């Protein structure tokens, strides 16, 4: 879904006090934590999709491919996109979903239906909060693409709304379900790296050609964010797997964040060399730094470095590095069966890297062992999209506790507004709120889950 009238979103103005102090609002009477709350059991999971641009349209078919899942409604402000998505489903032998579109409130009309269990939201960033909140208030669970919200007050409101409605909202962080990331997580929990001390993740993706495309990001919504604020817009792909391996919100928590930003050179330079002078982008001024780095310290003294750069010429990387007292794993290190390398004591000697392949095989997550072949046939991004979708449907159909909850989602996404807050204070540290309201210290299950079967269909 897209619109020409973009929301104001973040600005570079001085942040509110809560963005700097990490103030935790009190729960309202009767409001309770969603930690450990299972989904109610669903025989079939009925999914509605809001937003049918590049991401949403690509995910519709794989939702329908998951056993026991059906897409019952699709929505985009551009009604023709809803029709195309419905046509594609019918062409694959799926029931035709209801179609909604044509206005900015089409999604609200769709949410009045009684055949929706889960709402998947893939709209531009500035609409995620509005659409996610509406899904919860309609009595549905929500899976929201990155980020779930861009302002701290919005993150808190989604936490509170989830607690009041007793419905789950979770970040569609597909990278947490990457094969390397899940193997790394299991190795960390097995103590292979010793005491974890630091990690490094990022989203380093040269998007310049797509950002200046007139068709890829509708109304240029993603490029326009670079004219509004200096912030780390999208660090979650690298941050979330490292935080999960460190048991953030499950024995540790992210406590402070400080940010740095380089000068904004990449987009203007690319425009100068590649974009005609009559293109609308020549009226724009880019203010977001090319490389924005967040240095996050946890309550237990661990350090996470999270980076974001979509404006520079470079090969793709999420960095995905985890280190401890007995070893280190580094991803995106060049050609190899897994793209990753590892050095561990006492297995290795001579300060020589080893390929990650044998360790990934030994610590391969049960999800990849069970659905890896299906993921290769049905999902994008190396299959991790489908693993995320399959697992989400399984959780709902079996009535299990989600691997990722609203507290994880809010904590990971808080890097967006908090990086802006830190940069507005010359890079000084800002506190990261405890979205769990004190429950972070207790160990509990997460992505390193117990093997389970998908309930039989029918």
Residue, then its C-alpha position, 0 to 999 in steps of 0.5 A: x500500500x502506498x500514498x502520495x501524501x507521506x506521513x511526517x514521520x521522524x524529524x531531526x528535532x530534539x527528541x522527547x524526554x522519554x526517548x532520552x531517559x528510557x522512561x517506562x509508562x505504567x500499565x493501565x488497570x487490567x493490562x497484563x504482559x503477553x510474555x508466555x501467552x500462547x496463540x489460541x489454536x486455529x484449525x486453519x490460519x486465515x491471513x489478510x494482507x495489507x500492502x501489495x507492493x514488491x514485498x507484499x505481493x511476493x509474500x502472498x503466494x508463500x503464505x498460501x503455500x504453507x499447510x493449513x493457511x489460506x489468504x482470505x483477503x488482500x488490500x492495497x490503496x491501488x485496487x489493481x494490485x489487489x486484483x492482480x494478487x487475487x488473480x495469481x492465487x486463483x491461477x495456482x488453484x487457491x480460493x479467490x480472496x476478497x479484494x479491497x482497495x481504492x482509498x486510504x481506509x480500505x484496510x479498515x473496511x477489510x478488518x471488519x470481516x469475520x474470516x481473518x485470524x492473522x494480518x500481514x502488513x507490508x506497507x511503507x514504514x510510515x504506515x506500519x504503526x497505524x495498520x498494526x494497531x488497527x489489526x490488534x484493535x480488530x481482534x487479530x494477531x499481526x505480523x508487521x514488516x520492518x520496522x513495526x513503528x518509527x517513533x518511541x511513543x508508537x512502539x510503546x503504544x503497540x506494546x500496550x495495545x497488544x497487552x490490552x487486546x491479548x493479541x500478538x504483534x510481531x516483527x516479520x524479521x526473516x533474518x532471525x530464521x536464516x540458516x546461518x543465524x539459527x545455527x549461530x544461535x544454537x551454538x551460542x546457547x551450547x556454549x561453543x563461543x564461551x561467554x558471549x562478549x560482543x556481536x556485530x550486525x548490519x544492513x549493508x545493501x546498495x539500494x541506490x538504483x532501486x531508490x531512484x527507480x520510478x517504479x520499485x518504491x511507490x511514490x519514492x517513499x523509501x528515498x524520501x526518508x533520506x530527506x527527513x532525518x538522520x537515523x538508522x532506518x533499518x538496522x534490524x536485519x543485522x541487530x535482531x539475530x545478534x540480540x537473539x543469540x545474546x538472549x536479549x529480553x531472555x536474561x539480558x536487555x539492551x540498555x543504552x545506545x549511542x550513534x554516529x553517522x557519516x556525511x550524506x554523500x552517496x545518494x547525491x553523488x549517484x544522482x549526479x552521475x546517473x539521474x536526468x536533470x528533469x527527474x523529481x529527485x533533483x528537488x530533494x536534499x539528502x540529510x541521512x548519513x550514508x553509514x549510521x552506526x549504533x553502539x548498543x550496550x546491554x545490561x550484562x556489559x555486552x556490546x552490539x554494533x549495528x550498522x545501516x548503509x543503503x547509499x554506498x557502493x558495496x556488496x550485500x552484507x548483514x555482517x552477522x558476527x558473534x564473539x566470546x571468550x572461546x571463539x568467533x563466527x563471521x558471516x559474509x566473508x567470501x565464497x564458501x559453502x556457507x559464506x561464513x567462517x569460524x575460529x574456536x578453541x580448543x578445536x582450532x589452532x594457529x590463528x586459522x579460520x575454518x569454514x562454517x559448514x561442519x558447524x552449521x550441519x552439527x547445529x542446524x536448527x530443526x526448522x531448517x531440517x524439517x522445511x528446508x526443501x520446501x523453503x527453497x521452493x516457496x520462499x525468497x531470500x534463500x528460503x528464510x521468508x518461508x521458514x518464518x511464514x511456516x513457523x508462524x502458521x505452525x505456532x497459530x495452528x498448534x497454539x504455541x507461544x511465539x518465538x518473537x513477541x511484541x517486546x522483542x519487536x519493540x526493542x529491536x525497532x527502538x534503534x530507529x528513533x533512538x539513533x535519531x535521538x542520540x545523533x540529535x545529542x551529538x552522539x551521546x548515549x540514550x537509554x533504551x526502554x525496558x519494554x518488558x517492564x522488568x521481565x527481561x531478566x527471566x530465562x525463557x524460550x525463544x527462537x531456539x525452540x523445541x521441535x514440533x510437527x505442523x498439525x495435520x490439515x483437515 
